[in-house]
Amino acid sequence: MPSKKKKFNARFPPARIKKIMQTDEDIGKVAAAVPVIISRALELFVDSLVTKTSLITKSRNAKTLTTSHL
């Protein structure tokens, strides 16, 4: 029987982002689009970070990614 692989979901849940934002006393009401935009910005940031880190790791001929590569 073939195994069913789970697809990795790298999304940041907007509901959790909204909950984190509401813990700050300085933030009032949050528009519905804001957590979605922040989620997308986080995805782009992580993608950029991993891409640049992998280039540094490859340039040093390392096989393992370490904190020094960040």
ABEGO torsion letter per residue (X at the ends): XBBBBBBBBABBBAAAAAAAAAABAABBBBBAAAAAAAAAAAAAAAAAAAAAAAAAAAAAGBABBBAAAX
